[in-house]
Amino acid sequence: MDRKLLDLLVSPDTRQPLSLLDGKGLEALNKAISAGTVTKADGNPLAQPLREALVTRDRKQVFRVDDGIPVLLAEEAVPTTQIADFPAA
């Protein structure tokens, strides 16, 4: 993802800056997705593993990136509190 674009992106509801989710975070998230335990903020399940994602500074929300395009809709956010082994900041 373009660094200039990433510097401008914020969470749509908390306005916290976003950064690329690291490998450990992505691994924990995808493990939980595979187990069928992850839902988006709108309550719908997240069924497909992610190849890339953005995370808020406090690491409480993750937003998927589809084909290089960040999906920054509040209802599409993934609360990380539901992921038991999600790494802290």
C-alpha positions as CSV (number, residue, x, y, z in Angstrom):
1,M,0.0,0.0,0.0
2,D,1.2,3.5,-0.8
3,R,2.8,5.1,2.2
4,K,1.3,8.6,1.4
5,L,-2.2,7.1,1.3
6,L,-1.6,5.1,4.5
7,D,-0.5,8.3,6.3
8,L,-3.9,9.9,5.5
9,L,-6.2,7.0,6.5
10,V,-8.1,6.9,9.8
11,S,-10.9,4.8,11.3
12,P,-14.3,6.1,10.1
13,D,-15.8,6.1,13.6
14,T,-12.9,6.6,16.0
15,R,-10.7,8.7,13.7
16,Q,-7.6,6.9,15.0
17,P,-4.8,6.5,12.5
18,L,-4.4,3.2,10.7
19,S,-1.3,1.1,10.0
20,L,-0.7,-2.1,8.2
21,L,-1.5,-5.2,10.4
22,D,1.6,-7.1,11.1
23,G,2.1,-10.8,10.4
24,K,1.4,-12.0,13.9
25,G,-1.9,-10.0,14.0
26,L,-2.9,-11.3,10.6
27,E,-2.1,-14.8,11.6
28,A,-4.2,-14.6,14.7
29,L,-7.1,-13.0,12.8
30,N,-7.1,-15.6,10.1
31,K,-6.9,-18.4,12.6
32,A,-10.1,-17.1,14.3
33,I,-11.7,-16.6,10.8
34,S,-11.0,-20.2,10.0
35,A,-12.5,-21.3,13.3
36,G,-15.7,-19.4,12.3
37,T,-15.6,-17.1,15.4
38,V,-15.1,-13.7,13.8
39,T,-17.9,-11.2,13.1
40,K,-17.8,-7.7,11.7
41,A,-19.2,-4.7,13.5
42,D,-22.6,-5.2,11.8
43,G,-22.8,-8.8,13.2
44,N,-22.2,-10.6,10.0
45,P,-19.5,-13.3,10.0
46,L,-16.2,-12.8,8.3
47,A,-15.8,-16.0,6.3
48,Q,-12.7,-15.4,4.1
49,P,-9.1,-15.2,5.4
50,L,-7.4,-11.8,4.8
51,R,-4.2,-11.2,2.9
52,E,-3.9,-7.6,4.0
53,A,-5.5,-5.5,6.7
54,L,-5.3,-2.2,8.5
55,V,-5.4,-1.8,12.3
56,T,-6.2,1.2,14.5
57,R,-3.4,2.6,16.8
58,D,-5.1,1.0,19.9
59,R,-5.4,-2.3,18.0
60,K,-9.2,-2.6,18.8
61,Q,-10.4,-2.5,15.1
62,V,-9.2,-4.1,11.9
63,F,-10.3,-3.2,8.4
64,R,-9.7,-5.5,5.5
65,V,-7.9,-4.4,2.3
66,D,-9.4,-5.9,-0.9
67,D,-7.0,-5.9,-3.9
68,G,-5.1,-3.0,-2.4
69,I,-8.3,-1.0,-1.6
70,P,-9.0,-0.4,2.1
71,V,-12.6,-1.1,3.1
72,L,-13.1,1.8,5.5
73,L,-16.8,1.4,6.5
74,A,-17.7,1.3,10.2
75,E,-20.0,-1.7,9.8
76,E,-17.1,-3.6,8.1
77,A,-14.7,-3.2,11.0
78,V,-13.6,-6.3,12.9
79,P,-13.4,-5.7,16.6
80,T,-10.3,-7.4,17.9
81,T,-11.7,-8.1,21.3
82,Q,-13.3,-11.3,19.9
83,I,-9.9,-12.7,18.9
84,A,-8.4,-14.4,22.0
85,D,-4.8,-14.4,20.9
86,F,-4.7,-11.1,19.0
87,P,-1.4,-9.4,19.9
88,A,-1.4,-6.2,21.9
89,A,0.4,-3.1,20.8
